């Protein structure tokens, strides 16, 4: 009985640690939440396919590549 309780405790601890860091030591990727605000990339980028984002006094360029990927540069 004690062995089973110990194994369950170890399993629960390992499972909670897996949620904190990935196997390579990097933090887990954020997961979208159902109530997160969503905006279409076409609406955000406009017909030009690019937009300047100001964040903490810094300017970033978000643009769409010819392959349809998004790139954010400072």
C-alpha positions in Angstrom: 0.0 0.0 0.0 2.8 2.4 0.9 4.6 1.6 -2.4 1.4 2.5 -4.4 0.9 5.8 -2.6 4.6 6.6 -3.1 4.4 5.8 -6.8 1.3 7.9 -7.2 3.0 10.8 -5.5 6.1 10.5 -7.7 3.9 10.3 -10.8 2.0 13.4 -9.8 5.2 15.3 -9.1 6.7 14.3 -12.5 3.5 15.3 -14.3 3.4 18.7 -12.7 7.1 19.3 -13.5 6.5 18.3 -17.2 4.0 21.2 -17.4 6.7 23.7 -16.2 9.5 22.9 -18.6 9.8 21.0 -21.8 12.3 18.0 -22.1 15.0 20.3 -23.5 14.7 22.8 -20.6 12.8 25.5 -22.5 9.6 26.9 -21.0 6.4 25.5 -22.4 4.8 27.3 -25.4 1.7 29.4 -24.4 -1.6 27.8 -25.5 -4.4 30.0 -26.9 -7.3 30.4 -24.5 -10.9 30.3 -25.8 -11.5 33.9 -24.7 -8.3 35.3 -26.2 -8.9 38.2 -28.5 -8.4 37.2 -32.2 -7.8 39.3 -35.2 -7.4 38.3 -38.8 -3.9 38.8 -40.2 -5.4 40.3 -43.3 -7.1 43.0 -41.1 -4.0 43.5 -39.1 -1.5 43.8 -42.0 -3.8 45.6 -44.4 -3.4 45.5 -48.2 0.3 46.3 -47.9 0.9 43.0 -45.9 2.9 44.9 -43.2 2.3 46.9 -40.1 4.5 48.8 -37.6 3.8 47.8 -34.0 4.9 50.2 -31.2 5.8 48.5 -27.9 7.4 50.2 -25.0 8.8 52.9 -27.2 10.3 50.4 -29.7 9.1 49.9 -33.2 8.6 46.5 -34.7 7.7 45.5 -38.3 5.3 42.6 -38.7 5.2 41.5 -42.3 4.0 38.6 -44.4 6.4 36.8 -46.7 5.7 35.7 -50.2 5.3 32.2 -48.8 2.6 33.4 -46.4 4.6 33.3 -43.2 4.7 36.1 -40.6 8.0 37.7 -39.6 8.4 40.2 -36.7 11.6 42.3 -36.8 12.9 45.1 -34.7 
